[in-house]
Each structure stands twice: as structure tokens, then as C-alpha cells.
Amino acid sequence: MNSLALVPATDEKLRPLERLEALCDPGSLQLVRGAARSRRMGDRARAGDGVVGAIGRVDGRPVACFAQDASYLGGSLGEVHADTICRVLDQAGRARMPVVGFVESAGARLQEGVAALAGYGRIFKAHTDLSGVVPQISVICGASAGGGSYAPALTDIVVMTKQASMFLTGPGVVREVTGEDVDGATLGGPRVHDRNGVCQIVAGSDLEAAWLARDLLAYLPQHAGAAAVRRAPADPPAGLADAVVPGSERAVYDVRDVARMLADGGRLLELNARWARNVVTAYAHIDGRPVGIVANQPKFLGGALNADAACKAARFVNACDAFGLPLVVLVDTPGFLPGRAQEAGGVIRHGAKLVHAFAAASVPCLTVVLRKAFGGAFIAMNSRELGADLVLAWPRAQLGVMGPKQAVDLVYRREIAAADDPARARERFAATYAAEHLTAASAAAEGAVDEIVAPSATRARLVAALAVLAEPARRVRPARNIPL
């Protein structure tokens, strides 16, 4: 499998055919509809009509792909252009193979009017029909406007290069309608879309983006119901121990360090790294099996869940479930973020998406409580009651309705108020409450936790569970990976 470390450092933009050649194995590319041309464009018609469609192979596996050509009418989409993309998507559905599209388009071709808009409608329908059936990856290589941004948003993963931009209405229209003077990068560049959830990964160049697409495909199956390709297992970095996660509930650490110590070779491929950073979503291999990892991130908002984090995690869970990837959930959360802004922003509705995603998932779901799991987030982060196949907890973990200090403010309010030193009394009651009600041992006694496991033994337990649960795939019909 390719490694991004081998990608030459370059900012050079590739031509459409070069992008497909960078994606596919050498010599495997077979073009589709290369001679098709528009009858509507007269003398300006060109073979291919501004898009290159093809079938190729990535690591020996068949892949459907296309690349738009911005050198012809800005990569704008006309009827024949749309027909080629739909033909590629149709073949992907019939052959049950992934799709990778390199997008760079000014949007609907003005010269073709309604025919161009109808072409986008066909493309939207084709992407939707393939949703949750085969993996779909979009790579944005330049300015992509209107339908050129909507179509990628219907796919599973969007990669943007640093030179790319996406927007429904371009800077000129924005300037005319609103008076706002803005350029393409400011309006819809990667620094915008990797922070709002539209873009999952940013690549430095066209070449790096093509190799990222190859890397992503290595974690995904050919289609829903097919087994993902296993690779040779690799030991993670040494050093998984209690010291990784601080004992103090207020101390900050990076949960990705824990994930790396569970993953083969310590390698993660993180999605949406800059959006909703209080939750981490990433692909990894454990004992050679591709898995999805969802983890609370104490570095941001203390690991509390909010509306954006719930949407981000729910979409990732849905995608992993659609393509049969087991889920490993690392929990360290004080609960849902409180406050007027969250309630007004619909945190109940968005939080319900996460609960629904885990409850509906049919892939193996394994949960590890690292330090704390309180309140509604305790349930939402793949609790046993939602259907988790295995729930482990580290020895010092705390689980309950809320943190000890918040709990005693309600349970022992009168006793604390009557004490000579209310602050010391609160600390004493909190310690007693935590010891009696919040320990991993008490959660295990209640059956909310299947087993208490040492940090150093966690990977072995996950490996053993995956060996039992991961085969065969349990999904009987594909789930639609609907944008949330």
C-alpha cells in the first residue's frame, strides 16, 4: 500500500489525465467516452467535453474515476460532460466498485442552460443511488462552483488541495448581491471547509491528493457487504500504560496518543481533524483489520459533546456501518456541553443523530472508557444499552449520571450548606460519592461494563473481540450514508 511519505513535495497542478494516472496503478487506466463531444457547442466542441472518464485499478482493485478539465470552458458541465460522469457512476454501480472523482468546475455551462442543470440533476441522483453501496471519494483540485460543490457533498469523503475552493455562488455574484468583496479562498477555500465539516482532508497538491485517495481506499471495501482488505498486522508503539491518561479529570491529554497505541504501527488516518475538534474520527488497522475510531478529545472543550461533534461522529459511524468497518470507541467525556447557545442550536436534535447512529449500527462496536463517562454522553458514546458488543473500562475510570461535585450539590445540598466549612464538606461528600457510585468496579457490578482491563492489555482484548465479531459481515441491506 502507498505511503504519503513517498509522495514528492510539489505544488504543481496536474492535468486531468495525469490525476487519474497518479491515482491508478501504472498501465491500468482504460478511458470511457473519450471521443464524446457536444452538439450544442458547435465549433467550440471538443472531444471529451471537458471531462476524462476511466476505469482503472488501485492496488489491483477495480476503481471507477473521472477528472474534470478546467482548461475547457472552466470545466463547466454540459449535457455530454454530465453523460460521461453518469456513465462512470453507472459502471461503478454495476461492477460494485469505488468511485474517485477529481472535481474542478465553474458549474453549469451557461451556453447549455437547462440541459446543463438537468445534467447536474442526473449526477446528484446517481451519487445518491450509490450512497452506502460503494465508497465515493471526491478530490477538489481547483475552483468548484454551484453543482460542482453540491455533487462532492453527496459523496463519502471530500479531499481538497490547498489551491482548491468550493462555493455555491462565486465571488462575483456575492459582490453584486451583497456588496461583500471576497476572493475564492476566503469564500470557500480549504481553511473554510475543513473547519465546517464540508472537507474531510486537505492535501498539499494534486499528487498528494491522488495518493491520499489511494490510501483511503485501502481502508474501505469494494462495496457494501464485501470484506475490507486485511493487511499484515504490525505492533503499535511501545508504552501503552496508565500514564498515558492523567488521573486528574481536569488534566489535558491528546486522545490520539491512546488511539495510536492501539493501532497497527501507531498509524491513524484522521478525518475532519479541524472541525468539531472535541471528537476524533479516524481510520486505523487493528491486527490488520480496518476499523473506524471515534474518540472524545479532552484537548478541546474537555471532551464534552456538542452539536457539531455529534453530527461529525454520527456521520462517521453511519459511513463505517454502511461499509462494514468495525468501530472502536474511546470515551472520556464529562457530558454534553451545557448552555443557551447549544440548546438554541438544536443540540438535542443533533445529539439524537449520534444516539441513532450507534443504536442502528450492525457492525461490531467496541467501547473503552478511559477516564470518565457522565450523563447523556455516557449513553450516546456507544453504551452497552445502545448495542455495544463489548464495553471495557480502565481501572480508574468513572461512570455515572454526572461528576461527583455536581452530584453532591444536588444530593447533599442541605448538608453542605449546614456545614461549618461548606467547601471542605463538598470535597468530602464528593469523594465518598465517587467511591460508592462512580467507580469502574461499581459499573461492572451493574453490568454497564463488561470487563475492567488494564491499559496495557486493551489492544489484546480488542484484537480478540474483533477476531470473533468481525466475520461474517452482519448487514443484510446497505444503509444510506446521508449527509447530516
VODRENVO-469722 format. One record per residue (C-alpha): residue number from 1; residue in one letter; x, y, z. Coordinates in steps of 0.1 Angstrom, whole numbers. Each point is the difference from the previous one (the first is absolute). Layout:
<sites>
  pos  code   east  north     up
  NUM     a      X      Y      Z
...
</sites>
This chain:
<sites>
  pos  code   east  north     up
    1     m      0      0      0
    2     n     12     35     -7
    3     s     14     23     26
    4     l     -4     38     -2
    5     a     36      2     13
    6     l     10    -11    -35
    7     v    -19     28    -18
    8     p     24     25    -16
    9     a     -3     35     14
   10     t    -16     21    -27
   11     d    -27     26     -4
   12     e     -3     -7    -38
   13     k    -35     -3    -13
   14     l     -5    -32    -21
   15     r    -21     -2    -32
   16     p    -32    -21      3
   17     l     15    -31    -16
   18     e     31      3     22
   19     r    -23      1     31
   20     l    -16    -33    -10
   21     e     35    -15     -8
   22     a     12     11     35
   23     l    -30    -17     16
   24     c      1    -33    -19
   25     d     26    -28     -3
   26     p     23      5    -29
   27     g    -14    -12    -33
   28     s    -34     -8     14
   29     l    -20     31    -13
   30     q    -27     -7    -26
   31     l    -18     32    -13
   32     v    -38      3     -2
   33     r    -17     21    -27
   34     g     32     18     -9
   35     a    -14     10    -35
   36     a    -33     13     12
   37     r     -7     37     -9
   38     s    -28     25      4
   39     r    -22      7    -30
   40     r    -12     32     18
   41     m     34     17      0
   42     g      6      1    -38
   43     d     35      9     -9
   44     r     10      2     36
   45     a     -7    -36      6
   46     r     29    -22     12
   47     a      4    -37      3
   48     g     -8    -11     36
   49     d    -20     32      6
   50     g     22     11     29
   51     v      2    -32     20
   52     v     20    -32     -1
   53     g    -17    -32     12
   54     a     17    -33      6
   55     i      1    -33     17
   56     g     33     -9     16
   57     r     15    -20     29
   58     v     13     11     34
   59     d     22    -25     17
   60     g    -14    -25    -25
   61     r    -37      8      9
   62     p    -23     14    -27
   63     v    -10     36      5
   64     a    -22     24    -21
   65     c     14     35     -3
   66     f     -4     33    -19
   67     a     18     33     -1
   68     q    -14     33    -12
   69     d     20     23    -23
   70     a      0     36     10
   71     s     20      9    -31
   72     y    -32     -5    -21
   73     l    -27     26      9
   74     g     11      0     36
   75     g    -10    -36      4
   76     s    -36     11     -2
   77     l    -25    -28     -3
   78     g    -21     -6    -31
   79     e    -23    -28    -11
   80     v     27    -22    -15
   81     h     24      7     29
   82     a    -27    -11     24
   83     d     -7    -31    -20
   84     t     36    -11      3
   85     i      0      4     38
   86     c    -33    -18      3
   87     r     14    -28    -22
   88     v     30     -4     23
   89     l    -24      0     31
   90     d    -23    -25    -17
   91     q     30    -24     -7
   92     a     11      4     36
   93     g    -35    -11     12
   94     r     -2    -29    -24
   95     a     35    -13      7
   96     r     -3      9     38
   97     m     33     20      1
   98     p     10     32     17
   99     v     -1     34    -18
  100     v     26     28      2
  101     g     -8     33    -17
  102     f     24     29     -5
  103     v    -22     31     -1
  104     e      9     34    -14
  105     s    -30     17    -15
  106     a    -15     34     -6
  107     g    -34    -16      5
  108     a    -28     -4    -26
  109     r     10     11    -35
  110     l    -19     32     -8
  111     q     -1     -7    -37
  112     e    -20    -32      6
  113     g    -25     14     25
  114     v    -26    -24     13
  115     a     18    -30    -16
  116     a     30      7     22
  117     l    -22      3     31
  118     a    -17    -33     -9
  119     g     35    -16     -3
  120     y      7     10     36
  121     g    -33    -15     11
  122     r     10    -33    -16
  123     i     33      1     17
  124     f    -15      8     34
  125     k    -24    -30     -4
  126     a     28    -23    -10
  127     h     21      9     30
  128     t    -30     -4     23
  129     d     -8    -34    -15
  130     l     36    -11      7
  131     s      0     14     35
  132     g      8    -28     25
  133     v      4    -24    -29
  134     v     35      7    -12
  135     p     26     24     15
  136     q      0     34    -17
  137     i     29     25      3
  138     s      2     35    -14
  139     v     32     19     -5
  140     i     -4     37     -5
  141     c     30     13    -20
  142     g    -10     36     -9
  143     a    -30     23      1
  144     s    -33    -19      1
  145     a    -32     19      0
  146     g    -37     -7      1
  147     g     -7    -36     -8
  148     g     38     -6      0
  149     s     -2      4     38
  150     y    -34    -18      5
  151     a     10    -32    -17
  152     p     31     -6     22
  153     a    -20      7     31
  154     l    -21    -30     -9
  155     t     30    -23      1
  156     d     16    -17     30
  157     i     33     19      2
  158     v     11     34    -14
  159     v     37      7     -4
  160     m     10     36     -9
  161     t     34     11    -12
  162     k     14     32     14
  163     q     -7     17    -33
  164     a    -36    -10     -1
  165     s    -32     18      9
  166     m    -37     -9      2
  167     f    -31     22      0
  168     l    -36      0    -11
  169     t      3     36    -13
  170     g     33     15    -11
  171     p     18     32     12
  172     g    -15     20    -29
  173     v    -36     -8      8
  174     v      7      5     37
  175     r     14     34     -7
  176     e    -30     10    -22
  177     v    -27    -13     24
  178     t     15      8     34
  179     g     27     26     -7
  180     e     25    -22     18
  181     d     34      0    -17
  182     v     14    -35      5
  183     d     24    -23    -20
  184     g     -5    -37     -6
  185     a     24    -12     27
  186     t    -17     22     27
  187     l    -35    -10    -12
  188     g      5    -37     -3
  189     g     37    -11      2
  190     p     12    -29     21
  191     r      5     22     31
  192     v    -38      5     -2
  193     h    -12    -34     -8
  194     d     23    -21     22
  195     r    -14     19     29
  196     n    -37     -3     -9
  197     g     -1    -38     -8
  198     v     -4      3    -38
  199     c     36    -12     -6
  200     q     14    -30     18
  201     i     37      3     -9
  202     v     23     27    -16
  203     a     28    -10    -23
  204     g     30     20     -9
  205     s     -2     -6    -37
  206     d    -18    -19    -28
  207     l     25    -29      3
  208     e     -4     -2     38
  209     a    -38      0     -4
  210     a      1    -29    -24
  211     w     22    -20     23
  212     l    -23      9     29
  213     a    -29    -14    -20
  214     r     21    -32     -4
  215     d      6     -1     37
  216     l    -36      5      8
  217     l    -11    -29    -23
  218     a     23    -23     19
  219     y    -23      3     31
  220     l    -32     -5    -20
  221     p    -15    -31    -17
  222     q    -10     -1    -36
  223     h    -36      3      9
  224     a    -25     -4     29
  225     g     -1    -36     11
  226     a     36     -8    -12
  227     a     28     -5     24
  228     a     26     27      2
  229     v     35    -11     -9
  230     r     20    -11     30
  231     r     37      9      2
  232     a     29    -16     19
  233     p     -3      9     37
  234     a     25     24     15
  235     d      8      7     36
  236     p     -9     34     13
  237     p     26     22     17
  238     a     10    -12     34
  239     g    -11     17     32
  240     l    -37     -3      4
  241     a     -4      4     37
  242     d    -21     18     26
  243     a     23     31     -3
  244     v    -15      7    -35
  245     v    -32     13     15
  246     p      5     22     31
  247     g    -18    -10     32
  248     s    -14     36      5
  249     e    -32      5    -19
  250     r     11     36     -7
  251     a     34     -9    -15
  252     v      2      3    -38
  253     y     14    -27    -24
  254     d     -3     -9    -36
  255     v    -23    -30     -5
  256     r     17     -6    -34
  257     d     30    -13     21
  258     v    -22    -27     14
  259     a    -14     -9    -34
  260     r     35     -2    -15
  261     m     10    -24     27
  262     l    -29    -23     -9
  263     a      4      3    -38
  264     d     24    -21    -21
  265     g     32     20     -4
  266     g    -15     28     19
  267     r    -15     13    -32
  268     l    -33     19     -3
  269     l    -16     17    -30
  270     e    -21     27     17
  271     l    -31     16    -17
  272     n    -13     34      8
  273     a     30      8     22
  274     r     -8     37      2
  275     w    -38     -2      4
  276     a    -16     -8     33
  277     r     34     -7     15
  278     n    -15    -12     33
  279     v     -6    -34    -17
  280     v     25    -19    -22
  281     t    -11    -22    -29
  282     a     27    -21    -18
  283     y      7    -31    -19
  284     a     25    -25     13
  285     h     10    -36     -1
  286     i     -1    -23     30
  287     d     16    -34     -5
  288     g     -2      7    -37
  289     r    -37      8     -1
  290     p    -12     34    -11
  291     v    -21     17     27
  292     g    -15     33      8
  293     i      9     18     32
  294     v    -22     25     17
  295     a     15     17     31
  296     n     -8     29     23
  297     q     29     25     -1
  298     p      7     16     34
  299     k     23     26    -16
  300     f    -31     18    -12
  301     l    -30      9     21
  302     g     13    -26     25
  303     g    -14    -27    -23
  304     a    -36     12      5
  305     l    -24     -8    -29
  306     n    -18     28    -18
  307     a    -22      3    -31
  308     d     29      0    -25
  309     a     18    -28     17
  310     a    -32    -21      0
  311     c     -5      6    -37
  312     k     36     -8     -9
  313     a      1    -32     20
  314     a    -35    -11    -12
  315     r     10      4    -37
  316     f     32    -20      5
  317     v    -19    -27     19
  318     n    -25     -3    -28
  319     a     27     -2    -27
  320     c     19    -27     19
  321     d    -32    -19      5
  322     a     -9      2    -37
  323     f     33    -14    -10
  324     g      4    -26     27
  325     l     29     15     20
  326     p      0     -9     37
  327     l     -1     30     24
  328     v     23      6     29
  329     v    -13     27     23
  330     l     23     17     26
  331     v    -20     18     26
  332     d     11     29     23
  333     t    -28     25      2
  334     p    -16     20     28
  335     g    -32      1    -19
  336     f    -17     23    -26
  337     l     11     36      0
  338     p    -26     21     19
  339     g    -12     35     -8
  340     r    -25     21    -19
  341     a     20     -1    -32
  342     q      0    -38     -2
  343     e    -37     -3      8
  344     a     -9     27    -25
  345     g     22    -17    -25
  346     g    -20    -32      2
  347     v     24    -22     21
  348     i    -29    -23      8
  349     r     -7     -6    -37
  350     h     37     -4     -9
  351     g      8    -21     30
  352     a    -29    -23    -10
  353     k     19     -7    -33
  354     l     29    -14     19
  355     v    -23    -22     22
  356     h    -18    -12    -31
  357     a     32     -7    -19
  358     f     14    -23     28
  359     a    -33    -16      7
  360     a     -6     -8    -36
  361     a     36    -13     -8
  362     s      3    -36     -8
  363     v     38     -2     -1
  364     p     20    -11     30
  365     c      1     30     25
  366     l     26     -1     27
  367     t      1     26     28
  368     v     29      9     23
  369     v     -7     25     28
  370     l     34     16      7
  371     r     -6     25     28
  372     k    -37     11      3
  373     a    -34     -4    -15
  374     f    -28     21     14
  375     g    -36      8     -8
  376     g    -16     -2    -34
  377     a     35     -2    -16
  378     f      5    -33     20
  379     i    -29    -14    -20
  380     a      7     17    -33
  381     m     36    -12     -2
  382     n    -10    -36     -9
  383     s    -11    -13     34
  384     r    -10    -36      5
  385     e    -36     10     -1
  386     l      3     14    -35
  387     g     14    -33    -11
  388     a     37      1      6
  389     d     15    -35     -5
  390     l     26      5     27
  391     v      5     27     26
  392     l     33      2     17
  393     a     11     25     27
  394     w     34      9     13
  395     p      4     -5     37
  396     r     -1     37     10
  397     a    -29      9    -22
  398     q    -32     16     14
  399     l    -34     -6    -14
  400     g    -33     16     11
  401     v    -28     25     -4
  402     m     24     30      7
  403     g     33      8     15
  404     p      3     -4     38
  405     k      1     37      9
  406     q    -31      8    -21
  407     a    -18    -30     14
  408     v      6      9     37
  409     d    -12     35     -6
  410     l    -34    -16     -7
  411     v      0    -30     23
  412     y     17     16     30
  413     r    -10     36     -5
  414     r    -14      6     35
  415     e     28    -19     18
  416     i     26     21    -19
  417     a    -17     33      7
  418     a     -3     -9     38
  419     a     37    -10      3
  420     d     25     23     18
  421     d     22     -1    -30
  422     p    -22     -6    -31
  423     a     29     -3    -24
  424     r     17    -27     20
  425     a    -33    -18      5
  426     r     -7      1    -37
  427     e     34    -16     -7
  428     r     -6    -27     26
  429     f    -35     -8    -13
  430     a     13     -1    -36
  431     a     28    -24      9
  432     t    -25    -23     18
  433     y    -25      2    -29
  434     a     27     -8    -26
  435     a     13    -30     20
  436     e    -35    -14      5
  437     h    -17      8    -34
  438     l     24      9    -27
  439     t     27    -26     -1
  440     a      6    -24    -29
  441     a     -5    -28     25
  442     s    -35     12      9
  443     a     -8      4    -37
  444     a     12    -36     -6
  445     a    -20    -12     29
  446     e    -31     16    -16
  447     g      8    -16    -34
  448     a      6     33    -18
  449     v     36    -10     -5
  450     d      9    -35    -11
  451     e     35      0     13
  452     i     26     22     17
  453     v     32     -2    -20
  454     a     35     14      5
  455     p     11     25    -26
  456     s     28    -22    -10
  457     a    -24    -29     -7
  458     t    -25     20    -19
  459     r     12     -6    -35
  460     a      2    -38      6
  461     r    -37      1     11
  462     l    -10     19    -30
  463     v     19    -23    -23
  464     a    -17    -31     15
  465     a    -35     16     -2
  466     l      5     10    -36
  467     a     11    -35     -9
  468     v    -33    -14     13
  469     l    -24     28    -11
  470     a     13     14    -32
  471     e     -8    -31    -22
  472     p    -23     -4    -17
  473     a    -14     35     -9
  474     r    -34      3     17
  475     r    -17     26    -22
  476     v    -28    -13    -21
  477     r     -7     31    -20
  478     p     20     32     -7
  479     a     -5     31     22
  480     r     -1     33    -17
  481     n     29     23     12
  482     i    -22     31      0
  483     p     18     33      6
  484     l    -11     13     34
</sites>
